[in-house]
Amino acid sequence: MMRRVGEPPIPGKTYTSRPGAYAILPLKGRFLMTAQLRPHVDIQLPGGGIDPGESPLQTLHREVMEEIGWTIARPRRLGAF
C-alpha cells in the first residue's frame, strides 16, 4: 500500500482520473527535480498531465520544456504506475 501524499479525497466529490508522464533526468550523478514553493514546498519530478490527443511521450517533451527549458534526447520508458 502506498503512503498518501496531500489532502485526502472529499467525501461526495466526483474526481476525474488524469494520467500523466514524468521524467527521471540524470545530471552529474544525481537527478534533476523541480520545486513548487507555494502554498507549501513540494519537490517533484519534471512532468505533468497528458492533454487530450497527446501521447505520453509528447507530454513528456512538452512538460520538460515548460518546466525546465530542456529538450529530451533518447527517452525510454522505465515503467508505469
N, C-alpha and C positions, 0 to 999 in steps of 0.2 A: 504494500500500500504506500502511495506517495504522500509525503507531508504536504499539507495545504499551505499555499502561499497566497497572501492577500485576504480580502474580506470574504466571508462565507456567502453563499448564494442567499438571496432574499426569498423567503417562502412566498409562493403565489406568483412570482415574477417569471415571465417567459424569457428564456435565453436562447440565442441562436449560435450554433457552433460555427466558428470561423477558422478554418485551417490556416496555418502559417508556415513559413520557411525561415530557417535561421542558419547563420554561418559560424563555423569554428575557424577562425583565421589565425594561423600561426604567425608569430612575429618575434624574431630574435630569441627563440627558445621558450617563448611564453605564448599567450593567446590574447588577441585584441578583444576588448569588451567595450560596451557603451555604458554610460551612466545617465540616469534620469535623476535630477537633483530635487525637483519639486513635484508633488507636495511632500515627498519623502525620498531619501536616497534609495535607488533601485539599480543594481548592476545587472546588465543584460547582454546576451549575445546580439550582434547586429542581425536584424531581420524584422519580419512582421507579417501581417495578414495577407493572404492571397486574394487579390481583387478578382471580380467576375471576368472570365475569359482569359485569365492569366495562368500560366503553368507555374509550378513551384520554382523551377529554375529561373523563369522570367522575374518572379517575385524576388528571389534572392539577389539577382543582379540589381534590380530597382532599389530595393531596400538598403543594400550595402552602399550604393552610390548616394542615396538620400541621407543616410545616417553618418557615413564617414568619408564620403568622396572618393572611395576606392572602386576600381574595376576588379573583377574576379577572373583569375586565369585557372584553367583546368579544374573546375569544380567537380566534386564527386560526392555521391550520396553516402552518408555514413549510417543512416538509419531513420526510423520514423517512430513516433510515439503518439 
